[in-house]
Amino acid sequence: MADKGKTLIYVCCPTCGFSRTVKKRKGSRPLDLETYQIVQFRQQYPREKGGSSKGFVRVGGLTLKEMLNNKEYHWILADLRERTLALLKEMEKLGIIEEDATHGRR
């Protein structure tokens, strides 16, 4: 029987659907949502002849408050809101969080 290889654990973001491997059971990094840039702007650098590239270098971003002040990004806020509420409702239904944690919002 052929070796199936190592099984990796991935966490899939319920907001965007992207996933990344979980290498250690340390949990998530703390977020300061007043300064955390939810939207990031990145500069794409082309691959240089013969090999390497700088990749996608972060050149800026927007916090939730900055997104609120810019109508161009309101659709992202609306999507984040709906997906976050759906996640909270499911966690509440499963008993992971209690109703008062969602402040009674439905």
Secondary structure, DSSP 8 states (H G I E B T S, - for coil): ---------EEE-TTT--EEE--SS-------TTT--SEEEEEE----TTS----EEEEEEE-HHHHHT-GGGHHHHHHHHHHHHHHHHHHHHTTSS-GGGGTT--
